[in-house]
C-alpha cells in the first residue's frame, strides 16, 4: 500500500511537472529575446524604409586603367577623403548588420536589425566606443566578425561576437576571412591579410563571392579578380554605385536614365541582366548585400529589401 501510494502520488504530479517545464522554456526564450533587445536599446534607431538595364558589352581598353580611373571624379554621395566605407551584411530577409562610414578615430557602431530594418540597435566593438568597422561579415543575429580600425592610423584589430554584440573577443583568425579596402590607400585591397594592388587609384567598394573579388572604381567601372588568375578583369557594368554577391552570384546597383533611383543588374564576366529599378534618392551613398534570394539596399536613409533577388521590393 505504501509503495502503491507513492507511485500514485508521483503519477499525479507528472502533468504539473510537464506544465512547469514547458512554462520554464517559454520564460527562458522570452528572457533571451528581452536581453538582446535590452543590450541594443531596441527601437533607438529607426531608418526610413528599403532596378532595368540593357546588357552592356565588355569594354576593351588598351590604355592604363589605373591612369584612366585616377582622372575620374568620385562617385556621387561619397565625400573624400574617407577612411572607412559604409558597410552592410545581411543573413536573411529580416536580419542584417550595418556600419556607417567615417574616420577611425570617431565613435563607430555596428547596428543590428532583426525585423527587416524597421528598428536597429547599436553595439560597439571597442570598450571605449572608439574605432570604425572596416569590414563586417555576419552569420546570424548573434554572430558577426569584423575588422575595426582604431585611431587616426586606422590600426586594424579583428574581433567577433557570439552574443549579438553584448561582448567582443579579439581574434586574429578573423583576418583569414576578411576583405577590405586599405583605409589609408584606396588603390589597395587587403584580402585574407594579403595586399592586392587594385585596378585603379580610387576604389570605394569591395566584395567577395564564390572566391571572386569585385571592386568599384571612382568612375563607376566594376572589376573582378581571382587569386588564381592574379589579374583584374573589367566587367560590362558601367556607372556602378554598389555591389554585392552570394554563392557566386553578383548584383550591382547602377545609375541609369531608365530609372528614378538606381537600376539593379545581375552580372558576370560574360553578361549583364536587368532586374528592376529601386526608387532611391539621387546622389546618396549606397551599399547592398545579398543572402540567398534576399537583397538589401541601403541608400542614404532608405533601407529596401527584396525577397526575389532584386526583381521587386517590399
CORQUI-V763008 format. One record per run of one state. SS is the DSSP state (H for helix, E for strand, L for the rest). FROM is the first residue (numbers start at 1). TO is the last residue. If there is no record, write none. Layout:
BEGIN
SS_FROM_TO ; SS_FROM_TO
END
This chain:
BEGIN
L_1_1 ; H_2_40 ; L_41_44 ; E_45_45 ; L_46_47 ; E_48_48 ; L_49_64 ; H_65_70 ; L_71_83 ; E_84_84 ; L_85_86 ; E_87_90 ; L_91_95 ; E_96_99 ; L_100_101 ; E_102_102 ; L_103_106 ; E_107_107 ; L_108_109 ; E_110_113 ; L_114_119 ; E_120_123 ; L_124_130 ; E_131_138 ; L_139_143 ; E_144_150 ; L_151_154 ; E_155_161 ; L_162_168 ; E_169_170 ; L_171_171 ; H_172_177 ; L_178_178 ; E_179_181 ; L_182_187 ; E_188_191 ; L_192_193 ; E_194_197 ; L_198_204 ; E_205_209 ; L_210_211 ; E_212_216 ; L_217_221 ; E_222_226 ; L_227_230 ; E_231_234 ; L_235_239 ; E_240_246 ; L_247_248 ; E_249_255 ; L_256_261 ; E_262_267 ; L_268_271 ; E_272_278 ; L_279_285 ; E_286_291 ; L_292_293 ; E_294_299 ; L_300_301 ; E_302_306 ; L_307_314
END
